Amino acid sequence: MLKIECQEHFDAVKKFAEVKGKLDQFQNKLDFLSTYGQSEKIRVRLMKDFAEHSFYFHIERLDEFSDWVFWMNGGLIYHQSSGDWSVHT
């Protein structure tokens, strides 16, 4: 499950990807994150990163008390040299 925390930034990056002809590549990385762990007990919170066209994320898991708890973090980082996004943990 993917939870977008800053819709304005997300929309701007998606538009940037579309203009650059990289929307499919960007969407593939989003799909990877949205299905991470292959479980409804895992969610990825996508937030604006300081790096241009990039995101910071928290991966959380649902615990035995039905609370979301931090599991790990990383980034969906745009690399200007290649024009692609990659997932870093």
Phi and psi in degrees as a GROMACS rama.xvg file:
@    title "Ramachandran Plot"
@    xaxis  label "Phi"
@    yaxis  label "Psi"
@TYPE xy
-112.247  125.813  LEU-2
-116.095  115.694  LYS-3
-88.5885  119.252  ILE-4
-88.7951  -23.8811  GLU-5
-132.182  88.411  CYS-6
-60.9989  -36.8808  GLN-7
-61.7723  -45.8225  GLU-8
-66.0881  -43.564  HIS-9
-57.6779  -47.3653  PHE-10
-62.2941  -39.1694  ASP-11
-66.267  -42.0621  ALA-12
-68.361  -39.8918  VAL-13
-62.4932  -41.9818  LYS-14
-63.704  -42.0983  LYS-15
-58.6365  -45.9245  PHE-16
-61.3858  -40.287  ALA-17
-64.0978  -46.0139  GLU-18
-62.2001  -38.0483  VAL-19
-81.088  -3.23508  LYS-20
74.2856  24.6427  GLY-21
-117.895  18.8918  LYS-22
-61.2162  -40.9131  LEU-23
-62.4075  -43.0591  ASP-24
-64.8288  -43.9172  GLN-25
-61.7285  -45.5956  PHE-26
-63.4815  -36.3304  GLN-27
-60.2278  -40.537  ASN-28
-68.7513  -38.9416  LYS-29
-63.724  -41.5827  LEU-30
-62.1727  -41.8543  ASP-31
-58.5748  -47.7381  PHE-32
-67.0501  -38.9662  LEU-33
-67.3693  -22.3892  SER-34
-109.609  13.5596  THR-35
-58.679  130.001  TYR-36
83.2767  -9.22979  GLY-37
47.1554  43.6926  GLN-38
-148.275  145.546  SER-39
-72.1617  -8.6845  GLU-40
-92.1821  9.4212  LYS-41
-124.07  133.921  ILE-42
-136.282  151.384  ARG-43
-116.276  121.377  VAL-44
-97.954  115.872  ARG-45
-97.6687  123.393  LEU-46
-128.42  159.682  MET-47
-64.7311  134.342  LYS-48
-103.193  162.398  ASP-49
-71.003  -25.0604  PHE-50
-76.3434  139.095  ALA-51
-59.4956  133.708  GLU-52
62.8401  25.9215  HIS-53
-126.512  165.973  SER-54
-132.364  151.163  PHE-55
-105.03  144.849  TYR-56
-138.352  151.943  PHE-57
-111.332  134.515  HIS-58
-103.698  126.853  ILE-59
-121.555  153.535  GLU-60
-125.016  151.113  ARG-61
-83.1372  122.088  LEU-62
-88.5855  -177.604  ASP-63
-66.729  -12.4175  GLU-64
-101.424  10.3858  PHE-65
64.9524  31.6269  SER-66
-107.378  142.258  ASP-67
-81.3108  125.37  TRP-68
-123.931  146.569  VAL-69
-59.898  136.5  PHE-70
-118.182  -51.6114  TRP-71
-162.942  170.243  MET-72
-138.026  172.72  ASN-73
179.37  -161.219  GLY-74
-141.854  148.028  GLY-75
-104.715  97.5472  LEU-76
-105.1  132.796  ILE-77
-90.7352  130.003  TYR-78
-108.014  111.994  HIS-79
-62.5964  -33.0685  GLN-80
-63.5659  -37.5008  SER-81
-102.394  -18.9177  SER-82
75.3993  19.7446  GLY-83
-120.766  162.642  ASP-84
-102.57  148.999  TRP-85
-140.431  154.858  SER-86
-97.0547  127.95  VAL-87
-121.786  135.006  HIS-88
